[in-house]
Amino acid sequence: MGQDQTKQQIEKGLHLYQSNQTEKALRVWMRVLEKSADPAGRFRVLGCLITAHAEMGRYKDMLKFAVVQIDTARELEDPDYLTESYLNLARSNEKLCEFQKTISYCKTCLNMQGTTVSLQLNGQVSLSMGNAFLGLSIFQKALECFEKALRYAHNNDDKMLECRVCCSLGNFYAQIKDYEKALFFPCKAAELVNDYGKGWSLKYRAMSQYHMAVAYRKLGRLADAMDCCEESMKIALQHGDRPLQALCLLCFADIHRSRRDVQTAFPRYDSSMSIMTEIGNRLGLIQVLLGVTKCWMIQKELDKALESIEKAQELAEGLGNKLGQLKLHCLCERIYRTKGQQRELRDHVVKFHECVEEMELYCGMCGESIGEKNNQLQALPCSHFFHLKCLQTNGTRGCPNCRRLSVKPGYV
């Protein structure tokens, strides 16, 4: 298969894919991969296969094609191709929750001296790295990467990237419980979709609606949460987007749990868990198990709650997800307090505070914890964040956290 024929077949596959005929598109692209003698064409078709498998939640296949693409890029001996293939390798590992590997591949991308195309990819690299740091609950570095990605998006006038970064920032602020910002950023993403997204994939609209649903639920606006989640789920079902379906089912379950309708919540959690397991989203599984635990606690089934916690703890420790571990210690503390088991209670209180210290989840001004309840937060240019009211009351001539880190202990 020559260069022109390769190009035609890739376009044919793209047309089928955009018409929701995904399996037919995959067959066309696989044929190109088997028969084409053009390395640049093979590289492009591998990119199509990587994107399609990512959207279907077939992350192991995504990784497999990303590895083949690296070999093709080396054959082409072009730094732009190599940067793009390392970014796809980073993204594949991000989806499989291999966050340390993601960060490592992202650093490889940023260290490569490419041309302007490589520079345009730096925003996407920063976004992927930010998502990985967020998965590890390293909040300052995550925020630093998201802000860097946002600067790249603005400098390159890349509205799609800006939309994706806004969704990640919504997720970031939802995790540390600044629910005003957790809603603001996906609303901004939805605005970008409305203003610029006429020719975009509907996944951008679905993604922004899902993150809005999460924020609305946390703010107690359950009817708004349900509306946004239903719209997101509708698009996810139309496009066979399994990862988003799993997240929407989790959000539906959380909404029902917030209404204390445990019997409706449980089957939604089960369905979400099934898809999360199938696609390998271990971070999502932790969230599902946290929701299930809270349902058992509402029903005062404390031993069943502890069983769910045990499964979630194993996952959180395996991933290095500190926030998940903190939440689980917090739930254990409540359970053992109810059971009157003082030794176990004390053990989890100690571990809870260790997690807070490790993640620096406290305000460097007032010393109170961050992420315990809904609070307005403000980040300084160094990406350390504080209670907004503390900054307004005290002002700052520099970051107190950075000052503390720069003071080295003296030798006696």
N, C-alpha and C positions, 0 to 999 in steps of 0.2 A: 504494500500500500504506500503510494507516494505522498509527497507533502500536501498537494492540493486535495487529494482524496481524503487524507487524514483530517484536514481542516473542515471539509464538507461533513464528514461523519461526526466530528465533535459538535458542529453546529446543529446537526440533526438530533443528536442526543440532548443538547441543551433545549431545543424546541420541545421535545417530548417531556423533558423534566419539568419545564415551565408549564406544560399542559397537565401536570399531575400524573403523567404516565411513567412513574419512576422506574419500575422494573424493566420496561422496554428501553428506557434511556441507559440504564446500567448495562443491558445486553449489548447495545450499540457501542458504548465506551469500552467494554471489555474486549470486544472484537477488534477495536482500534489498537488496544494495548497489545493484543496478540500478534497483529499483522503489520503494524506500522513500522517502517524503517527510519522514520524521522524522529530524532531524539527530542527536539523542541515540541513536536506534536504530542509525543508520549508524555512529556513533562506536563503539558497543558491538560491532557486527558486524565492524568493522575490527580491533578488539582480538582477536576470535576468530580472524580470518584471520591476524593477525600471529603469535599463539601457535602455531597449527597449522603455519604455514610454518617457524617456528623449529624446531619439533620434527622436521619432516621434513628439515631441513637446506637448505631452499630460501631461502637468506638474501637473495638479490637480490630475490625476490618479497616477502619480509618487509620489506625496506627500502622497496620501492615502496608497500606498504600503509601503512607508518609515515608516509611523506611525505603521502599522501592524508589520513591521520588528523589530521595537524597542521592542514591546511586546514579540516577539519571542526570541530576544536577552536576555531579562530579564529572560525568562523561562530557557534559556541555562546557565545563571549565569556565563558568560565568558566575561572578560573585552574586549577581542579582538572583539567579536561579537557586543558588545555594542558600541565600538568606531566606527566600520564600519557603524552601523545603524544610529548613530548620524551624521556621515559624509553624509550619504544619505539624512538625514533630512535637513542638511545644504544646500546640493546641490539643493534639491527640492525647498527650499525657495529662493535660489539664482536665479533659473530659473524663479520663479514667482515674482522676483524683490522685495522680502521681505528682504531687505539687513540687517536691524538690527537683525532680527531673525537669518539670516545666520551667522552673526558674533557671536551671542550668542551661537548657537549650535557648531560652530567651536571652541570657547573657552572651551566649555564642553569637546569636543574631546581632546584638548591639555592638559586639566587638569586631564584626566583619566590616572591612572597608569596601563598601560597594559604591554604586553610582546613585543617581537620584531615585531610582525605583526602590532601592534598599532603604533610603532615607524616608520614603513615603510609607514603608512598612513599619517603621519604628513606633508609630502610634499604636498599631495592632499588637506589636511585641509588648509594649508597655502595658496595654490592657490585659493581655494574657498573663503577664507577670503579676499584675495587681490582683487578678482573680486567684492566682496561686497563693500569694501572700495572705489574701483574705481567707482562703481555705485552711491556712496554717494559723489563722488568728494573729498574724503579725500586722497589726492595724496601721501603724505609722508608715511602714513601707508600702502597704497596699494603697493607702491614700496618696502617697508620693507618686506611685506608678499611675494611678487613675488621673491625677492632676497633670502629669506629664503627657499622658495619652490625649487628654482634653486639649492641651496646648498644641500638640501635633494636629489634632482634628481642626482646630481653629486656623492654624497657620496654612494648612493644605485645603481649607474650605471643604472638609470631608464630613458631610452631614450624617452619613451612615455610621461612621466611626463615632461621631459625637452622640448619636442615638444609643449605640451600644454601651458607651462609657457612662452615659446618664443612667442606664438600667443597672450597671454594676455599682454606681454610686448610691442608687436607691437601695440595693441589697446591702451595701456597706453600712449605711445609716440605719437600716432596719435592724441590723445585728447589734449595733451599739445603742439602739433605742433613742435615736433622735427622729421621732416619727414624722415631724414636720418636713425635714429634709428627705426622709425615706419616701414621702409622697411627692415632694417638689421635683425631684430628679426624674422619676418615670413620667410625671406630667409633662415635663420639658421634652422628654423623648417622644411622647405622644404628639406634642405640638410639631416637632421636627417631622414626624411621619405625615401629619396633616399638611404641612407647608411644602415639603420637598419630596415626599415619598410616593408620588404618583406611579413611577415606574419601578418602585422597590418591591421586593418580596413581601408578602403579607406577614412573614415571621416577625418583622420589625414592629408591626402594629400589635401582634399577639404578645410579644415580649414586653412591650411597654404596659399593655393592659394587665398582664399577670403581675408585674411589680407594683402597679397601682393597687391591685386587689390585695396584695400582701400588706401594703401600708394602710389601706382603708380598714382591713380587719384589725390591725394592731391599734388603730385609733378608735375602734369600737363602731365604725360606720359599716355595719355588716351588710346592709342592703346594697350599698355602693360596691362593697367588696364582691358580693355575689354577681352583680351585673358585669363588672370588669372581668371576673374569672370566667363567666359563661361565654363572653365574647372571645377571650383568649382560647378557651377550650374548643370552641366552634372552629376556629382557624386551625388549631392543632390537629383536630380530627380530619378536616378537609385535606390537609397536607401530609398526613401520616407522620406528624412530628411527635414521636414517642416520648422524647425527653420532656417536652413541654406538657404533654398529656399527664405525665407522672407528677409534674409540679402543680398543675391545675387540680388534680385529684387530691393532692396533699392540702392545697389551699381550701378546697371545698370541705375537706374533713375538719380542718382547723376552724372554719367558719361555723360548722355544726357544733363543734366542741365549745366554741365561744358562746353558742346559744344553749349550751349544756344538753344538747341533743346527742348523747353518746351513741345511741343505737343507730342513728343515721351516719355518724362519724366513722364508726369502726369499719364498715364495708369499703368506704372511700380510702381509708388508710391501707386496708388490705390490697385494694387495686393498685394504689400508688406504689406500695412496697413490691408488688409483683413486677411492675415495669422497671422500677429502680434496680431491682436485683438482676433482671434480664439485661439491662443496658450497662450495669456496672457503676451506677452513681452512688458510691458509698457515702458521700456527704449528704445526699438526699435521704438515704436510708436512716442516717442519724436523726434527721428532722422528723421523719415518719415515726421512728421509735420514741422520740420525745413526746410527740402528740399522743401516741398510744398509751404511754406511761401516764400522762395527765388524765386521759380518759379513765384508766383503771383507778387512779387516785380519786376522781369524782365519784366513782362507784364504791370507793373504800375497799377495793381489792388490792391491798398493799403488797401481798406476796407476788401477785401477777405483775404489778408495777415494777417490782424489783427485778423480775425476770427480764422485762423489756430493757431496763436500765443496764443490766449486765451485758446484753447483746450490743447495746449502743456504746457502752464504755469500750468494749473490745474494738469496735470500728473507729471510735474517736482517737483512741491511743494509737491504733495502726496508722491512721492518717496524719497524726500530729495535730489534730484539730482541738486547740486548747479551749475555745469557747464552748464547744460541745461538752468537753470534760467538765468545765465549770458549771454548766447548766445541770449536768447529771449529778454532780456533788451537791448542788443546791436542792434538787429533788430528793436525793437520799437523806439529806439533813432533815427535810420536812417529814419524810416517812419514818425515820428512826426516832424523831421527836415524838411523833404520834404513838409509836410503839413503845416509847419509854426505854429504848436501848441506848444508854448514855455513852458507852465506849465507842460504838459505831458512829453515833452522832458526832462525838468529838473528832473522830478520825476524818469525817467528811468536812467538818468546819475548817480543820487545818488545811486539807487539800484544796478547798474552795479558795481560801486566802492565798495559798501558794499560786494558784492559777491567776488570781487578780494581779498579784505582784509580777508574775512572769509576763503577762500581757500588758502591763502598765495601764490597767483599766481603772484608773482613779484620776481625779483632777489634781494637777500639780499645784493648784492654788489653795483649794479648801480641804484637799485630802480625802474627800468623799468619793465613793466608787462611781464609775461610769458604766452604764449598761444595765443597772439594776432596775431603773424605772425610766419612763419617758422624760427626756430632758433635752433642752436646746443646747447644742454644742457648737463650738467654733474652733476651727483649726488655724494655727499660726503658719507662716511660710515654711517652717521646718516640718510641717505635717503632724506635730504633736497637737492633740485637741484637749479642750477644757470646757467647763460649763460656761455658756455665754454670759450668764449673770456674774460669774466670778471675774471674767475679763472686763465687763462693763464697770464693775465695782472697783476693782483694783488697778485696772490698766496693766500694761507690761512694757518694760524696757528690754525685752528679749524673753526667750522661752525659759521658764524656771526648770523645766525638765532637762533641757540641753545644758543649762548651767550646772545642774547636779551631776550629769554624766561626765562633764569635763573636769570635775574636781577629783583628782586622783589621790588615794590615801598615801600619807607620808610613811616613811620607814622609821621605826623606833630604834 
